Amino acid sequence: MGAAMVEAGVAVKALLQGAAPERKQEIEDLWNHYAPKVCVVEDARGVNIRAGKGRIQFDHKTLEAIWLLGFNGWRSIETYSPAIILAGITDGAIEDILCADDELAAFEMDYRSRANSARSIIEEKSSVHTTWPQDVPRPEADRETLGSHQEMVAFDLVCLATAYVFLHELRHVKFLSDGACSTGCGRDRGTQSGH
């Protein structure tokens, strides 16, 4: 097993255990029993994360897209939550409160720009030519060096969402190894779209 494969496997297992520390031993036992080989594959068009019997494969740009979409969603929560709370307190209409927000148009333009960057990452073979939004930290960022507590919350939520995706793939490894798949699950999930 190559060093990159071991490193990817260690990282995915740590992500799963970090997302559910109360289930750490259960995840450890599941991981040790099925011993999935985790491989980072070459970037390709589409969303590329899939499982087969005994393996999980993903590409770097799929994780970038998940990261970017997660932070984009968090920026929406940051922007719209005050209007929702204010509407609840004042019995005002959310639309009226949002219309009074002078910064909303700029936010919505930034939102579309981040969403378009994520779409470009997914649609292209590589993310090299995609412009990374300045208001979103890179996935490689150290959580403790992020600029605000809000970014740390987004970091945590995106890690939880990514852990869910990998846990889903680990369950495919389990089902394929145990021969417990329902119709359509028994074949190797080698499509680029994953799921």
Order of alpha helices (4+ residues) and beta strands (2+ residues): alpha-alpha-beta-beta-beta-alpha-alpha-alpha-alpha
